[in-house]
Amino acid sequence: MSSPSIVINIFLFKINSFENASAVNVGQNFLADWNNIDKKNQGYGQNFGDDSGFFGTRSIVDDRDGIDMPAEMGPSIVKP
């Protein structure tokens, strides 16, 4: 059983999925302390669109790094 999907329609703007630290902002916005650190290993890329899919794909990812994207997140100071 698959999990339910979220589809948001705002006039002609369609959102099918949210990833990581996603946001949809309209008008003036100030996103304080908005941080995201992400790494993706994609063997065959991304496919966007309604009723689109990959068929018969095979891929191998060899990622031997234990920590290949070290990051330290802490409070940030915004200077005007």
N, C-alpha and C positions, 0 to 999 in steps of 0.2 A: 504494500500500500504506500503510495507516495504522499508526501506532505502537501498540504494545500498551498497553492501559489497565490501570490498577491499581484493584482493588476490594478494600477491607479491610472485613471484617465482624467487629464485636466485640459479640456478643450481638445486640441490636436496633439497634445503632448502625452505620450504613453510611457509608463514606467512598469517594466516587467519584473525587475529584480533589484534588490539592494545588496551592495557588497561593502564590507568593511565599515568605514566611517562615512557613509553616504548621506547626502543632504540635498534637498530641493529647496532653494531659497528664492523668494520673490520680493522685489523691492530692496530697500536699504537693509543690510544685515551686518552684524558684527558678531562673529563666531569666536568667542573667547576660549582660549586653551583648547583649540580644535587640533588634535594630533592623530596621526595614523601612520603606522609602520606596517608594511605588507611585503610579502614575497610570494610569487606564484611560480610553480613549475607546470608549464602547459606543454604537453606533448604535441598537440595539434591546434593550438590557438583557441579563439573564441568564435562562436557562431551566434549572430543576432538576427532576429526577425521572427515574424509569426510563422508557425508551421514549418520551421526549418530544422534540420537535424544533420547529424553525421551518421553515415552508414558504413559498416565494415572497417572501422578505423583500428589501428594498432599503434601503440606508442610505448616507449620505454624512457624513463627518466632516471639518470644515474647522478644522484646528488649526494656526494659523500661528505660534504661539509657539515660538521656538527653545528657550528654557529657561523653562518656566512653573511649575516646582516646584523651585527651587534648594534644595539640601540639602547639608549638610556633616556627614559621619558621623565621629565620633572616639570615643575612649574616654569612657565615662560614669562618674561617681562616684555610687555608691548610698550615701545616708546613712540609717542606721537611725532 
